[in-house]
C-alpha cells in the first residue's frame, strides 16, 4: 500500500494548542484530564487496539465535536456513547476534540481480506476519495477511515444504509451511485481496503 | 496485527481543600522531581505509575508489587466458561519498566507516614515524597462461618484471578452433567458489582452446551443486584429463567437466600431455612481493603477514606489510596474506575510535588457484562468532583444502563466493544 509522505506529516502540521492542566478553584477539568477518561475504551491517547472500538486520535475537531453532539442528542445511534456524551459540556467536548486532534492515529495493522482490500482500492478511488483523501487518512469534517477498526466501519455502514445515521448530502450521492452501480455488497471491499491502510 | 475476535462471550467498578495549605509556585511548568512510591501493581497502581511518568519524567516512580504477573479479575468469568485462557489475563511489568518506572517485586509490610518510608518483607526501605497505595481487596474471612482461607482451597472464591480461577474452572469441568453449581453472592460493597451475575450467566452458557441437565443456584445476601433487569432478561432468553426448567435460580435474602454458614466437609451452604448441597460451590465472600491498608492505618471500617479529588488519605497525609480499597463511592469497585482514579491521582501527585493545587478531576466508569451468545450490556458513569460534599458525583442525565429494549444487533456490538475495552484498558494500564 502506498504511503503518502504528506499523510504522514499531516498530524504534525495540524498540531495546535496544548492541553492545559492548570486550573483555578474547581474549574472545568483540563483537556488532558478529560481526554484521559476515554482511554479505557478507545486506547492510550485515543488509538485503539481493537477489535471494534474506533480510534479517536487525529480526528478533526469539527468531526469530533459533531459526533459527540450527535451522540448526545441521539441523532447518531450508539450503544454506549449517548450515555457517555451526556456527561460532558460543550466546552468539555471542544477541549477533548482539540486534544485528540494532536494525537497520532497509530496504525499497527489489522487483519483484512487481501482480495477484498485489493478490489476495494479501485472502488474507493471512484466513490470515496473525493472526501476521504489520501487513502482515507485525511478527515476534514469526516471520519478518518485509514486503519480504522473494521467492525466499527461495518457498523457505521449498517447504520448509514439503514438510515439510522444521517448521511451528509455529498455522501448520500456517492452512496446512492455505488449502490445503483454495484449493490450494497460493494461496500465490503471498500471497508476492508480502508481498514488495511497502514 | 489484530485478529477480529469472534468470541461470543465476554466478561467481563474535608479534604477537598487539602492542597490549599500548599503554597502555589508562582512560575510555570517546572519539573517536579521527587520520589513517588506506589504499593500495588493492579489496575489502579499501575495506571498511576504510568501516568505520573508520562506527565513528568523527572519524578522517580517506584512500584512495589509482590507478584511477577498480574491476572485481571475482569474477563476471568470467560475463563470459567472455557471461552478464554487464563494466560490471556496475565500482564507483566516490562511495559511499566520501559516507561521508566522502577519495578520492585517484594511484599510491602509497613508504611511509615511520619518518616515517609515504605518497608518490604525483603528488608528494603523506600523513602518517598508521596506514596500511593493501591491495596485492592481482601476477603473478609470470618464474616461467613466456615469460610476460611483454607476452605477456599476446596470451595474457591475466584474473586482474585489466578490459581483460584483455574481451580474453579477445573471443578466445573469435572462436574458431572446434572450437577448443581451453588454460588454465594456477596454483600455490598464489593469488587465488580455485576460480576457474580455475569459469572452465573457464563457458567450457564457453558452448562447449556456441555452439561445441559445441570443447575445453578445463586444464594444472595442481597435483594437486588447490579444490572438485574438486564441479567434476568438475558437469563430468560438463554437459560429458561422464570420457567420451571430454569437453569439459573436466584434466591434473594428475602426468600431465605442469605447464607449462614459454609459446610466444607459436607459441600453444602447453610441458610436459615435450608441446607443446599452443591457438586461445585463458589463462595464470593464479603470484602474489605487489602491488608496493607489496615497495617498502615489507612482504613476506617473496611475501606480507606480519601479526599475524592486527590485520593489523598484522610488518615495519613502524603499517602494516596485508590482503587477497590478506597471509599471512592459513588464509583463502583471496577477496573475502569481504578484506571480512572489512577489518572486523577497521578495528576494530583504531580501537581502537589510542584507545590501547585491539584487539578480539577474527571472520572469515568464503563463496565460490560456478557450474559449469553452475542449478548452483552453495559453500565456507564461520567463523574465530576463535588467539593462541598467531598464526593464523586455523577453528571446528571448522563450514564446508566444499556436499554432493556436494545436490539440484538446492539447487544452483539456490545460484546465486541467489551473485548475492545479489555485490550485497550490493559494497554493503558500495563503498556
Interface residues (C-beta under 8 A of the other chain):
Chain A: X21 X22 X23 X26 X27 X28 X29 X30 X32 X33 X34 X36 X37 X38 X39 X40 X41 X42 X43 X44 X48 X49 X50 X51 X52 X53 X79 X80 X83 X84 X85 X86 X87 X88 X92 X108 X109 X110 X111 X149 X150 X151 X155 X158
Chain B: X1 X2 X3 X4 X5 X51 X55 X309 X336 X339 X340 X343 X344 X347 X351 X357 X359 X360 X361 X362 X363 X364 X366 X378 X380 X381 X382 X383 X384 X385 X387 X394 X395 X397 X398 X399 X400 X402 X406 X409 X410 X413 X414 X416 X417 X419 X420 X421 X423 X424 X425 X427 X428
